[in-house]
Amino acid sequence: MAKKVLAEFEYLSGDSVVTIWQTNEESIHQHDAYAERTATIAERID
């Protein structure tokens, strides 16, 4: 997903901040899993 962001918005400067959220909805457990990553384009969020 992060690689697609880098490819789609390649015109952004290196100091542009990108935040990616992901939710995994669990069918077996009674909770969901969440993840978040924030970085600048220069930090290569791959």
Buried (B, 14 or more C-beta within 10 A) or exposed (E): EEEEBBEEEEEBEEEEEBEEEEEEEEEEEEEEEEEEEEBBBEEEBE
